[in-house]
Amino acid sequence: MTTPPPVWEPLIGSLLEAVCLVEPLTLHVVAANEAAAALFGQPLSALVGRPVIELSATPEDECFWEDMAAGVGTAEGPQIHSDSFVRHADGRMIPVERRVNRIWMRPGQAIYVLGLRDQSAQRQAEDELEKLVAELRATLESTAEGILVTDLHGAIRGCNQLFAQLWDMPVELLTQRDDSQILEWMRRQVVDEQVFVERLDELDRDPLLRASDVLRLRSGRVLERVVLPQYGRGQPIGRVCSFRDITEQLASAARLQLAAQVFESSLDAIFVTDGEHRIAAVNASCERVTGLGREQLVGLRTEALLHPPGADDADIAWFEPVREQLARRGVWEGELWHRRADGSTLPGQVSLVRLAANAADPGETGVRHVGFFKDLTETVAAQKRIEELAFTDALTGLPNRVMLAERLDFALAMSHRHQAPFALLFLDLDRFKQINDSLGHVFGDRVLVEVAERLKTCLRQIDTVARLGGDEFVMLLNQTDARGAEAIARRVLEVLGQPFTLEGMSFSVTASIGIAMYPNDGESMDDLIKNADAAMYRVKERGRAGFRFYQPQMNVDLLARMKLDHSMRLALERGDFRLHYQPQIDIASGAVVGAEALLRWRDPDLGDVSPGEFIPVAEESGFIVALGDWVLREAVRQAALWRAQGRSMVVSVNVSALQFQQADFVDRVATVLAEAKLPAPWLELELTESILIRDADEALQRLRALDRLGVQLAIDDFGTGYSSLGYLKRFPIKKLKIDRSFIKGLPGDESDAGIAQAVIQVARALRLRVIAEGVETVAQRDFLQRAGCDEIQGFLFAPALPVAEFEARTATMLDLPSGVKARALA
């Protein structure tokens, strides 16, 4: 075992990040620092001497160390650098940045250095930032006034378009995101720059100050500015400045009449009090806002008219600090509420200003106070709306992902404390895209709203249904076991299964539901949603319109499909795929008239992989297009080679639905034929019925183009899908292939016999040739010959064979009479 020099321990001990030194042969930890012990929550003695793979908490780390143990590495040596997780001794998964490098201590002696940096704080900061951005966006979208949003330090976080218009701000100035330039522009636009700067300084000193004032701009525009603190989850996070254009409201008044007109015409409630804060005069807005007449207001004290939020109306002690500040500074601003006669409360932004005594009146009776009460009902409602937009889905009103995360965190904490299970259901509407594509997104949105309302009727008060986006919903069922989750899932399917009626149209909507149970299927939000999602997709694969509980094998299957997809792509690059050919026999003469190209794959690690395993994965990932192109090119090349050798026969190639739907499919076929110099009639394309009926008009255009090209067209597995005589009549099909499932029971099975005879009779009526696949016995061949079948293929004659074996097996069967050749190319 390699032991690091003594100098390494103080060296790694001085590092701030966690470091472990790993012996390269045994992969045991030979040294670690205190930061590593703290990160894993274990003493150094428990780390040193321990196999490093036991410290791995993710499949990626385990695979890396397994590769190291097997001697697999990169060209630069064993190394890895990416984000990962480690498991703390208390079970927590801690996000880390992880790097492994090989260091040579001396020639021939190396050691692995495992460095780990805790990223918990960074992840938490990113989550908080995402929430902050959502709140700011909701703020900007919920107001009709010019809005400028800053943080507690005055840094600009956002603004809306109306703000830029009111300040005549150039577009390039906004795109530069330079706060100092924007504030400098605003300062230059204000007539009284000094007052503007002083107010900014005052706001900087007191970020929570609530203020309102009027700004005159050099452009002639007059703006009313209201500054309010912005809160998120009960904590101050910045300031919101709203700007309302009141230019026209003031433009018609002369300067000497401005005070009187503002008093009488202001939309805000204004009242004037004497030195003892008894109301002496009010404007019409004050009467309207308070719901009290002028005679009721005059003589009333300010502290009796207004009160702080939540304070008792009879408690007037709150006003003493206000009185003292007015006497000392001459102004007081804050939020106060007024209780109307009907008991309702009215929030308002209140400014109280002391007016100096008239010089002609030496007595104190000349002191006056002016009060401004701005109705904040809409602002409070807007703030509430902001909270709703930040935590609810705008379309359905359901909780969104942010609120779901909060409730899931609470459910996790409560379930952990009380050792109680809960369920998470992931629901996805089936074929909802068809509704959007055919009826429009507006109609689709109405369907989603109706679905949301129906889902809410299925849940209890303590449960939550959230919309993640699109047609995906998540249901959180608190204090629920598997039996309860199943009952809710069945109830949801029943409710959604009831007909929908919108705009006079009745239709049905089904859903696929995946269920994950806490704690068996995950102990975090991400794990539970991921596993419920995996279970939901398994429902989709099994036909939709149902539910399924998560099973660990689902993730194993997903990883296996991902590995298989990756291996297929490598196999195509390496040339690991091969084509085998199965002879197609003229039943009357016994001569070989064609060959079906069948794909085979032998992987260095996986061995022989069945097409039944890798073809569905290729279709799911879209790799089937590239794979199908290779098969087409290789089969055409081989057909041309045989033709040049005098072995003329039609080569049949299977075409997948995704490959056929490519816009340039016909051009690809033409290009391949031209490159190989193979006449088009010697190529036959086998298509499934589902390809033809998915988009019949588009399919017809492509089939006619292929027919004009001269390519022969056959329907594969006829009778297993939505067999239709209509498309047989319309499409330029030359041949039907009877599926092997109908051949297996011949001649004894009456149903198989009836189906086979019916297909042959249909083909004869439409003047199509018929080929049967999967023929394994003489009795099957004889039955098909009596029934009038034209061609057969199957193990009775030969399985799919490599080229050399195929040529050897069919060497004596290629001498065709001219009539057989004509029938083969008919």
C-alpha positions in Angstrom: 0.0 0.0 0.0 1.3 3.5 -0.9 1.8 5.7 2.1 1.9 9.4 1.5 5.0 11.2 2.8 4.6 12.9 6.2 4.7 16.3 4.6 1.3 15.6 2.9 -0.8 15.5 6.1 0.0 19.1 7.3 -0.3 20.1 3.6 -3.9 18.8 3.2 -4.7 19.8 6.8 -4.1 23.4 5.9 -6.6 23.3 3.0 -10.1 24.8 3.5 -11.8 22.2 1.3 -12.2 18.6 2.2 -9.4 16.3 0.9 -8.8 12.6 1.0 -5.8 10.8 -0.3 -6.6 7.4 -1.9 -4.1 4.6 -2.5 -4.4 3.7 -6.2 -4.1 -0.1 -5.9 -6.5 -0.9 -3.0 -8.5 2.3 -3.4 -8.4 2.8 0.4 -8.3 6.3 2.0 -4.7 6.7 3.4 -5.1 10.3 4.6 -7.7 12.9 5.1 -8.1 16.4 6.6 -10.4 17.8 9.2 -12.6 19.4 6.5 -13.3 16.0 5.1 -14.1 14.6 8.5 -16.6 17.5 9.1 -18.1 17.1 5.6 -18.8 13.3 6.1 -19.7 13.8 9.8 -17.1 11.2 10.8 -13.9 11.3 12.8 -10.6 11.1 10.8 -10.0 7.6 12.2 -13.2 6.4 10.6 -12.1 7.7 7.2 -8.5 6.6 7.0 -8.2 3.0 5.9 -11.7 2.9 4.6 -12.4 1.8 0.9 -13.2 5.1 -0.9 -16.2 3.5 -2.7 -18.0 3.3 0.6 -17.9 7.1 0.7 -19.6 7.3 -2.7 -23.3 8.4 -2.6 -24.1 8.5 -6.3 -24.0 6.0 -9.1 -21.5 8.2 -11.0 -19.0 8.1 -8.1 -19.4 4.4 -7.7 -18.9 3.8 -11.4 -15.8 6.0 -11.4 -14.1 4.1 -8.6 -15.2 0.8 -10.1 -13.5 1.9 -13.3 -10.4 2.8 -11.4 -10.4 -0.6 -9.8 -10.7 -2.2 -13.2 -7.9 0.0 -14.6 -10.1 2.1 -16.9 -9.1 5.7 -17.2 -8.9 8.7 -19.5 -6.0 9.6 -21.8 -4.9 12.2 -19.2 -5.0 9.6 -16.4 -7.7 8.9 -13.9 -9.6 12.1 -13.2 -13.1 13.4 -12.8 -14.5 16.9 -12.0 -18.2 17.6 -11.7 -21.0 18.2 -9.2 -22.0 15.3 -7.0 -23.4 14.5 -3.5 -21.9 13.0 -0.4 -23.8 11.4 2.5 -23.3 12.9 5.9 -23.3 10.6 8.9 -26.7 11.8 9.8 -28.1 10.7 6.5 -28.2 14.1 4.8 -27.2 14.4 1.1 -24.8 17.3 0.8 -24.2 18.8 -2.7 -20.5 19.1 -3.5 -18.1 20.1 -6.2 -15.9 17.0 -6.6 -12.5 16.6 -8.3 -10.3 13.5 -8.5 -6.7 13.7 -9.9 -3.8 11.4 -9.9 -0.6 12.9 -8.4 2.8 11.3 -8.8 4.7 11.6 -5.6 7.8 10.1 -7.2 8.5 8.1 -10.4 6.5 4.9 -10.3 4.5 5.9 -7.1 1.2 7.7 -7.5 -1.8 8.6 -5.3 -5.3 9.8 -6.0 -6.3 13.2 -4.5 -10.1 13.5 -3.9 -11.1 17.1 -3.3 -14.6 18.0 -2.2 -16.2 21.5 -1.8 -19.5 21.9 0.1 -22.0 23.7 -2.2 -25.0 23.7 0.2 -24.8 27.5 0.7 -24.5 28.1 -3.0 -27.6 25.9 -3.8 -29.6 27.7 -1.1 -28.6 31.1 -2.5 -29.7 30.0 -6.0 -33.1 28.9 -4.7 -33.6 32.2 -2.9 -32.6 34.1 -6.0 -35.1 32.2 -8.1 -37.9 33.1 -5.6 -36.8 36.7 -5.6 -36.9 36.9 -9.4 -40.4 35.4 -9.4 -41.7 38.0 -6.9 -40.1 40.9 -8.9 -41.6 39.7 -12.1 -45.1 39.4 -10.5 -44.7 42.9 -9.1 -43.9 44.4 -12.5 -46.8 42.6 -14.2 -49.5 43.5 -11.6 -49.5 47.3 -11.7 -50.6 49.9 -14.2 -48.2 52.5 -12.9 -44.6 53.2 -13.6 -42.6 50.9 -11.3 -39.0 50.9 -10.2 -37.9 48.1 -7.8 -34.7 48.3 -5.8 -33.1 46.2 -3.1 -32.4 47.4 0.4 -29.2 49.0 -0.7 -30.7 51.0 -3.5 -29.5 48.7 -6.3 -32.1 48.5 -9.2 -33.7 45.0 -9.5 -36.2 45.8 -12.2 -38.6 48.3 -13.8 -41.6 48.2 -16.2 -42.0 49.8 -19.5 -44.3 52.6 -18.2 -41.5 53.7 -15.9 -39.1 54.2 -18.8 -41.8 56.1 -20.8 -42.6 58.5 -17.9 -38.9 59.4 -17.5 -38.3 59.5 -21.3 -35.5 57.0 -20.7 -33.5 55.7 -23.8 -33.7 52.0 -24.5 -29.9 51.6 -24.5 -29.7 53.0 -21.0 -32.0 50.3 -19.7 -30.1 47.5 -21.6 -26.8 48.6 -20.0 -28.1 47.8 -16.5 -26.0 50.6 -15.0 -27.7 51.8 -11.9 -25.6 55.0 -11.5 -26.4 56.0 -15.1 -30.1 55.5 -14.6 -30.2 57.5 -11.3 -28.1 60.2 -13.0 -30.6 60.4 -15.8 -33.5 60.7 -13.4 -31.7 63.4 -11.4 -31.1 65.4 -14.6 -34.8 65.1 -15.6 -36.0 66.5 -12.2 -36.5 70.3 -11.9 -35.5 70.4 -8.3 -32.4 68.1 -8.3 -31.4 68.9 -4.7 -34.7 67.8 -3.2 -34.6 64.7 -5.4 -31.1 63.8 -4.1 -32.0 64.5 -0.5 -35.0 62.2 -0.7 -32.8 59.5 -2.2 -30.3 60.0 0.7 -33.2 59.8 3.2 -34.4 56.5 1.6 -30.8 55.1 1.8 -30.7 55.9 5.5 -34.1 54.4 6.2 -34.8 51.6 3.6 -38.2 50.8 5.3 -39.4 54.4 5.0 -42.8 54.8 3.4 -43.0 58.0 1.4 -44.9 59.9 -1.2 -44.2 63.1 -3.1 -44.6 65.0 -6.3 -41.8 65.3 -8.9 -41.7 67.9 -11.6 -39.7 66.9 -14.7 -37.9 69.2 -17.1 -40.1 67.7 -19.8 -43.1 69.4 -18.2 -44.5 66.1 -16.8 -45.4 65.9 -13.1 -45.2 62.6 -11.4 -46.6 61.4 -8.1 -44.1 59.1 -6.5 -45.0 56.6 -3.8 -42.2 54.6 -2.1 -43.1 51.5 -0.1 -41.0 48.7 1.4 -41.3 45.4 -0.4 -41.7 42.3 1.8 -41.2 38.6 1.0 -42.3 36.1 3.5 -42.7 38.8 6.1 -39.1 40.1 5.7 -38.1 43.4 4.0 -36.4 42.7 0.7 -36.3 46.1 -1.0 -38.4 49.1 -2.1 -41.1 49.6 -4.7 -41.3 53.1 -6.2 -44.5 53.8 -8.2 -44.8 56.8 -10.5 -48.2 58.1 -11.5 -48.4 60.8 -14.2 -50.5 63.7 -12.7 -49.4 66.3 -15.2 -52.8 66.9 -16.8 -54.4 67.0 -13.3 -52.3 70.0 -12.3 -51.7 71.7 -15.7 -54.9 73.6 -15.7 -54.3 75.2 -12.3 -52.3 78.4 -11.8 -49.3 78.4 -9.5 -51.1 80.5 -6.8 -54.2 78.3 -6.9 -52.3 75.0 -6.8 -52.5 74.4 -3.1 -56.3 75.0 -3.0 -56.9 72.9 -6.1 -54.7 70.0 -4.8 -56.7 70.1 -1.6 -60.1 70.0 -3.3 -59.3 67.8 -6.3 -56.8 65.4 -4.9 -57.7 61.7 -5.0 -56.1 61.3 -1.7 -57.9 62.2 1.5 -56.5 65.5 2.9 -57.4 67.0 6.3 -56.2 70.1 8.2 -55.9 70.1 12.0 -55.1 72.8 14.6 -52.2 72.7 16.9 -54.0 70.2 19.2 -54.6 67.9 16.2 -58.3 68.5 16.1 -59.6 68.4 12.5 -60.6 71.8 11.1 -61.1 71.1 7.4 -61.4 68.1 5.1 -61.6 67.6 1.4 -64.2 65.6 -0.5 -61.9 62.6 -0.8 -61.5 62.5 3.0 -65.3 62.3 3.3 -65.5 59.7 0.6 -62.6 57.6 1.9 -63.7 57.6 5.6 -67.4 57.4 4.9 -68.0 60.2 7.4 -69.6 63.6 6.6 -67.8 66.9 7.0 -69.7 67.7 10.2 -68.7 64.4 11.7 -65.0 64.9 10.9 -64.6 68.4 12.0 -63.5 68.5 15.7 -62.4 64.8 15.6 -58.8 64.2 16.8 -56.3 62.6 14.4 -55.6 59.8 16.9 -59.4 59.0 17.0 -59.7 58.9 13.2 -56.7 56.7 12.5 -54.8 53.9 14.2 -51.9 51.6 13.5 -52.6 48.2 11.9 -53.9 45.8 14.5 -54.2 48.4 17.3 -57.4 48.9 19.3 -59.4 52.0 18.3 -59.6 53.1 21.9 -55.8 53.0 22.4 -54.5 56.5 21.6 -51.1 56.1 23.3 -49.6 55.3 19.9 -49.9 58.9 18.8 -47.4 60.3 21.3 -44.3 59.4 19.3 -46.0 60.9 16.2 -46.7 64.1 18.1 -43.1 64.3 19.3 -41.6 63.8 15.8 -44.0 66.4 14.3 -42.8 68.9 16.9 -39.1 68.0 16.3 -38.9 67.4 12.5 -42.2 68.8 11.2 -43.1 65.7 9.3 -44.2 62.1 9.9 -45.0 59.4 7.4 -46.2 55.9 7.9 -49.0 53.4 7.3 -52.2 53.9 9.4 -55.7 52.4 9.1 -59.1 53.9 9.4 -62.1 51.9 10.6 -65.3 52.7 8.8 -68.7 52.8 10.4 -69.6 49.5 8.9 -66.6 47.9 10.7 -64.4 47.5 7.6 -60.9 48.7 7.7 -59.1 50.9 5.1 -55.3 50.8 4.9 -53.6 54.1 3.9 -50.3 55.8 3.5 -50.4 58.8 5.8 -48.2 61.9 5.7 -48.5 64.5 8.5 -46.9 67.9 7.9 -46.6 70.8 10.4 -47.2 74.2 8.9 -45.3 77.1 10.5 -47.4 79.8 12.4 -48.5 82.8 10.5 -46.2 85.8 11.1 -49.2 88.0 11.6 -50.4 85.8 14.4 -47.8 85.6 17.3 -49.8 83.0 19.2 -49.4 79.3 19.0 -52.9 79.0 17.7 -51.5 79.7 14.3 -49.9 76.3 14.1 -51.6 73.9 11.7 -51.0 70.4 10.5 -51.9 68.9 7.1 -52.7 65.2 6.9 -52.5 63.2 3.6 -54.2 59.8 3.5 -53.6 57.8 0.4 -55.9 54.8 0.0 -53.7 51.6 -0.1 -56.5 49.2 -0.8 -55.4 48.6 -4.3 -51.7 48.5 -3.3 -52.4 45.9 -0.5 -54.5 44.0 -3.0 -51.6 44.2 -5.5 -49.2 42.9 -2.8 -51.5 40.1 -2.1 -51.7 39.4 -5.8 -47.9 39.4 -6.0 -47.8 36.7 -3.3 -50.4 34.8 -5.2 -48.5 35.1 -8.5 -45.3 34.0 -6.7 -46.9 30.9 -5.2 -49.9 30.0 -7.4 -50.4 29.0 -11.1 -51.7 32.0 -13.0 -54.1 29.9 -15.2 -55.7 27.5 -12.7 -55.1 29.2 -9.4 -53.6 26.0 -8.1 -50.3 26.1 -6.0 -47.3 26.2 -8.3 -43.9 24.4 -7.9 -42.7 26.9 -5.3 -45.7 26.5 -3.0 -45.6 22.7 -3.6 -42.0 22.7 -2.5 -42.9 24.5 0.7 -45.8 22.1 1.5 -43.7 19.1 0.7 -41.0 20.3 3.0 -43.6 20.7 5.8 -45.0 17.2 5.0 -41.5 15.7 5.1 -40.8 17.3 8.4 -44.2 16.3 10.0 -44.0 12.7 8.6 -40.5 12.3 9.8 -41.4 13.5 13.3 -44.6 11.4 13.6 -43.3 8.4 11.5 -46.3 8.7 9.2 -46.4 8.0 5.5 -47.8 10.3 2.8 -48.3 9.9 -1.0 -47.3 12.0 -4.0 -49.2 11.5 -7.2 -47.8 12.7 -10.5 -50.6 13.1 -13.1 -50.2 13.8 -16.8 -53.2 14.2 -19.2 -53.2 11.7 -22.0 -52.8 13.1 -25.6 -53.5 16.6 -24.4 -51.3 17.9 -27.2 -54.0 16.8 -29.7 -56.5 19.1 -28.0 -54.1 22.1 -28.3 -53.2 21.3 -31.9 -56.8 20.7 -33.1 -58.8 23.2 -31.0 -56.3 25.8 -30.0 -54.4 26.8 -26.8 -57.3 28.9 -25.6 -59.6 25.9 -25.6 -56.8 23.8 -24.1 -56.4 26.3 -21.2 -60.2 26.0 -20.5 -59.8 22.3 -20.3 -56.9 22.6 -17.9 -59.0 24.9 -15.7 -61.8 22.4 -15.7 -59.4 19.6 -14.9 -58.0 21.6 -11.9 -61.5 22.1 -10.5 -62.3 18.4 -10.8 -59.0 17.5 -9.1 -59.8 19.7 -6.2 -63.1 17.9 -5.5 -61.1 14.6 -5.1 -58.9 15.8 -2.2 -59.3 16.5 1.4 -58.7 19.9 3.1 -55.2 18.8 4.2 -54.2 17.7 0.8 -52.6 19.8 -2.0 -53.0 19.7 -5.8 -50.4 21.7 -7.7 -49.8 22.4 -11.4 -46.2 22.1 -12.5 -46.8 23.4 -16.0 -48.4 22.2 -19.2 -50.7 19.3 -18.5 -48.8 18.0 -15.5 -50.3 18.0 -12.0 -49.0 16.8 -8.6 -51.1 15.8 -5.7 -49.7 15.7 -2.2 -51.8 13.4 0.1 -50.9 13.9 3.7 -51.2 11.2 6.3 -52.1 8.6 3.6 -51.0 5.0 3.1 -50.9 3.1 -0.1 -54.5 2.0 0.2 -55.6 5.7 0.6 -53.5 6.7 -2.4 -55.0 4.0 -4.5 -58.5 5.2 -3.6 -57.7 8.8 -4.5 -56.1 7.7 -7.8 -59.2 5.7 -8.7 -61.4 8.6 -7.7 -59.4 11.0 -9.9 -59.6 8.6 -12.9 -63.4 8.3 -12.3 -63.9 12.1 -12.1 -61.8 12.9 -15.1 -63.5 10.1 -17.0 -66.8 11.9 -16.9 -67.6 13.8 -20.2 -66.3 17.3 -20.6 -68.6 19.8 -22.3 -67.2 23.1 -23.6 -68.7 25.4 -26.3 -71.3 22.7 -27.1 -68.6 20.1 -27.6 -68.5 16.9 -25.6 -65.3 15.0 -25.3 -63.3 12.8 -22.8 -60.0 13.4 -21.1 -58.0 10.6 -19.5 -54.9 10.7 -17.4 -51.9 8.6 -16.4 -51.0 8.7 -12.7 -47.7 7.6 -11.0 -47.6 7.2 -7.2 -44.6 7.5 -4.9 -44.9 6.8 -1.2 -42.9 8.4 1.6 -40.5 7.2 2.9 -40.2 4.0 0.8 -39.9 5.7 -2.6 -37.9 8.7 -1.6 -37.1 11.1 1.3 -36.9 14.3 -0.7 -39.1 16.3 -3.0 -36.9 15.6 -6.0 -36.8 11.9 -5.4 -40.5 11.6 -4.8 -41.4 13.6 -7.9 -38.8 11.8 -10.0 -40.1 8.3 -8.9 -43.7 9.2 -9.3 -42.9 10.6 -12.8 -41.2 7.3 -13.6 -44.3 5.4 -12.5 -46.5 7.7 -14.6 -44.4 7.0 -17.7 -44.8 3.3 -17.1 -48.5 3.8 -17.2 -48.1 5.7 -20.5 -46.1 2.7 -21.9 -48.8 0.3 -20.8 -51.6 2.1 -22.6 -52.4 5.2 -20.5 -55.6 6.0 -18.5 -54.5 4.3 -15.3 -52.3 4.5 -12.3 -49.2 2.6 -11.0 -47.1 2.6 -7.9 -43.4 3.3 -8.2 -41.1 0.3 -8.1 -37.3 0.5 -7.9 -37.0 -1.6 -11.0 -38.4 1.3 -13.0 -35.3 3.3 -12.4 -33.2 0.3 -13.2 -35.1 -0.1 -16.5 -34.7 3.6 -17.3 -30.9 3.3 -16.7 -30.8 0.2 -18.8 -32.6 1.9 -21.7 -30.2 4.8 -21.4 -27.2 2.5 -21.5 -28.7 0.5 -24.4 -29.3 3.8 -26.4 -25.7 4.9 -25.8 -24.3 1.5 -26.7 -26.4 1.5 -30.0 -24.9 4.9 -31.0 -21.4 3.7 -30.3 -22.2 0.4 -32.2 -23.2 2.4 -35.3 -20.0 4.4 -35.2 -17.9 1.3 -34.7 -19.7 -0.7 -37.3 -21.0 -3.4 -35.0 -24.4 -3.7 -36.7 -24.9 -6.4 -39.4 -27.7 -7.3 -41.8 -28.9 -10.9 -42.1 -31.1 -11.9 -44.9 -34.1 -14.4 -44.9 -35.1 -15.8 -48.2 -38.6 -15.3 -49.6 -39.8 -18.3 -51.6 -42.2 -18.4 -54.5 -44.6 -21.0 -53.2 -45.4 -22.4 -56.6 -41.9 -23.0 -57.9 -39.9 -23.1 -54.7 -37.5 -20.5 -56.1 -36.0 -17.6 -54.1 -37.6 -14.4 -55.3 -36.5 -12.0 -52.6 -34.7 -11.5 -49.3 -35.8 -9.6 -46.2 -33.0 -7.6 -44.6 -33.1 -8.1 -40.8 -30.9 -6.1 -38.4 -28.6 -7.9 -36.0 -26.3 -6.5 -33.3 -23.5 -8.1 -31.3 -22.1 -5.8 -28.6 -18.6 -6.4 -27.1 -20.1 -6.1 -23.6 -23.7 -7.0 -24.0 -23.3 -9.9 -26.5 -26.1 -10.6 -29.0 -28.9 -8.1 -28.4 -32.3 -9.0 -29.7 -34.0 -6.5 -32.1 -37.0 -6.8 -29.8 -34.9 -5.2 -27.1 -33.0 -2.4 -28.9 -35.5 -1.4 -31.7 -38.2 -0.1 -29.2 -35.4 1.9 -27.4 -34.2 3.3 -30.7 -37.8 4.3 -31.6 -38.3 6.0 -28.2 -35.0 8.0 -28.5 -35.3 8.9 -32.2 -32.1 7.0 -33.0 -34.2 4.7 -35.2 -33.9 7.4 -38.0 -30.1 7.1 -38.2 -30.3 3.3 -37.7 -32.9 2.9 -40.4 -30.9 5.0 -42.9 -27.9 2.7 -42.3 -30.1 -0.4 -42.9 -31.6 1.1 -46.1 -28.1 2.1 -47.5 -26.5 -1.3 -46.6 -29.4 -3.4 -47.9 -29.5 -1.4 -51.2 -25.7 -1.8 -51.5 -26.0 -5.6 -51.0 -28.9 -5.9 -53.5 -26.8 -4.0 -56.1 -23.8 -6.3 -55.5 -26.0 -9.4 -55.9 -27.5 -8.1 -59.1 -24.0 -7.4 -60.4 -23.1 -11.0 -59.6 -26.2 -12.3 -61.4 -28.1 -13.1 -58.2 -31.1 -10.8 -59.0 -33.7 -10.7 -56.2 -35.9 -8.1 -54.6 -34.5 -7.0 -51.2 -37.1 -6.0 -48.6 -36.4 -3.4 -45.9 -38.6 -2.6 -42.9 -39.3 1.2 -42.4 -40.2 2.6 -39.0 -42.9 5.2 -38.5 -40.5 7.9 -37.4 -38.2 7.3 -40.4 -41.1 7.4 -42.8 -42.4 10.7 -41.4 -39.1 12.5 -42.1 -39.8 15.2 -44.7 -36.9 14.1 -46.9 -37.5 10.3 -46.7 -38.4 9.9 -50.4 -35.3 11.9 -51.4 -33.1 9.7 -49.2 -34.4 6.6 -50.9 -33.8 8.0 -54.3 -30.3 9.1 -53.3 -29.4 5.7 -51.9 -30.7 3.9 -55.1 -28.7 6.3 -57.3 -25.5 5.9 -55.4 -25.7 2.1 -55.5 -27.0 2.1 -59.1 -29.8 -0.2 -58.2 -33.0 -0.1 -60.3 -35.9 0.9 -57.9 -38.1 -2.2 -58.6 -35.5 -4.4 -56.9 -36.1 -2.6 -53.6 -39.2 -3.3 -51.5 -40.2 -1.2 -48.5 -42.3 -2.8 -45.8 -44.6 -0.4 -43.9 -46.9 -1.1 -40.9 -50.5 -0.2 -41.0 -50.1 2.4 -38.3 -47.8 4.4 -40.5 -50.5 4.6 -43.2 -53.4 5.7 -41.0 -51.6 8.2 -38.7 -51.8 10.9 -41.4 -53.4 9.3 -44.4 -53.2 12.3 -46.7 -49.5 12.9 -46.1 -48.8 9.2 -46.2 -50.6 8.9 -49.6 -48.4 11.7 -51.0 -45.2 10.0 -49.9 -46.3 6.6 -51.1 -47.2 8.0 -54.5 -43.8 9.6 -54.7 -42.1 6.3 -53.9 -44.4 4.5 -56.4 -43.4 7.0 -59.1 -39.8 6.3 -58.2 -40.4 2.6 -58.9 -40.0 1.2 -55.4 -42.2 -1.7 -54.4 -44.4 -1.2 -51.4 -45.7 -3.8 -49.0 -47.8 -3.8 -45.8 -46.0 -5.6 -43.0 -47.9 -7.6 -40.3 -51.2 -7.1 -42.1 -54.2 -7.8 -39.9 -52.6 -6.9 -36.5 -53.5 -3.2 -36.7 -56.4 -1.1 -38.0 -56.9 -3.0 -41.2 -58.8 -1.0 -43.7 -59.9 -1.8 -47.2 -60.2 1.9 -47.9 -56.5 2.6 -47.6 -55.6 -0.6 -49.5 -57.7 0.8 -52.4 -56.2 4.3 -52.3 -52.5 3.5 -51.6 -50.2 2.1 -54.3 -49.5 -1.1 -52.3 -48.2 -4.2 -54.2 -48.0 -6.8 -51.5 -49.6 -7.8 -48.1 -47.6 -9.8 -45.5 -49.6 -12.0 -43.2 -48.3 -11.7 -39.7 -46.6 -14.8 -38.1 -49.2 -14.7 -35.3 -51.8 -15.9 -37.8 -49.5 -18.6 -39.3 -48.5 -20.3 -36.1 -51.8 -22.1 -35.5 -52.2 -23.3 -39.1 -53.7 -25.5 -40.3 -55.5 -26.7 -37.1 -56.6 -23.4 -35.6 -59.9 -22.3 -37.3 -59.5 -18.6 -36.4 -56.0 -18.4 -37.8 -57.1 -20.4 -40.9 -60.1 -18.0 -41.4 -58.0 -14.9 -41.1 -55.3 -16.2 -43.4 -57.8 -17.1 -46.1 -59.6 -13.8 -45.7 -56.4 -11.8 -46.2 -55.5 -13.9 -49.3 -59.0 -13.3 -50.7 -58.8 -9.6 -50.0 -55.4 -9.4 -51.7 -56.7 -11.3 -54.8 -59.7 -9.0 -55.0 -57.4 -6.0 -55.0 -54.8 -7.7 -57.3 -52.1 -7.7 -54.6 -49.5 -10.4 -53.9 -49.5 -12.1 -50.5 -46.5 -13.3 -48.5 -46.7 -15.3 -45.3 -44.0 -15.0 -42.7 -43.1 -17.4 -39.9 -43.8 -20.6 -41.9 -42.1 -23.5 -40.1 -43.9 -26.7 -41.1 -44.8 -28.4 -44.4 -48.4 -28.5 -43.3 -48.4 -24.7 -43.0 -46.9 -24.4 -46.4 -49.4 -26.8 -48.0 -52.3 -25.0 -46.4 -51.1 -21.6 -47.7 -50.5 -23.0 -51.2 -54.0 -24.3 -51.4 -55.4 -21.0 -50.1 -53.6 -19.2 -52.9 -50.7 -17.5 -51.1 -48.0 -16.3 -53.5 -44.8 -16.3 -51.3 -43.6 -17.6 -48.0 -40.7 -17.2 -45.7 -39.7 -18.8 -42.4 -37.6 -21.5 -40.7 -39.0 -24.2 -42.9 -36.6 -22.9 -45.5 -34.0 -20.8 -43.6 -33.7 -18.4 -40.8 -32.2 -14.9 -41.3 -28.6 -15.7 -42.4 -25.3 -13.7 -42.8 -24.5 -12.8 -46.4 -22.1 -15.7 -47.0 -24.5 -18.4 -45.6 -27.4 -16.9 -47.4 -25.6 -17.1 -50.7 -24.5 -20.7 -50.0 -28.1 -21.7 -49.0 -29.8 -20.1 -52.0 -27.2 -20.8 -54.6 -29.3 -23.5 -56.3 -32.7 -21.8 -55.8 -32.1 -18.6 -57.9 -32.7 -19.9 -61.4 -36.2 -18.5 -61.9 -38.5 -19.1 -64.8 -39.3 -15.9 -66.5 -42.9 -16.0 -65.2 -41.7 -16.2 -61.6 -39.4 -13.2 -62.2 -42.3 -11.3 -63.6 -44.5 -12.2 -60.7 -41.7 -11.1 -58.2 -41.5 -7.7 -59.8 -45.2 -7.3 -60.4 
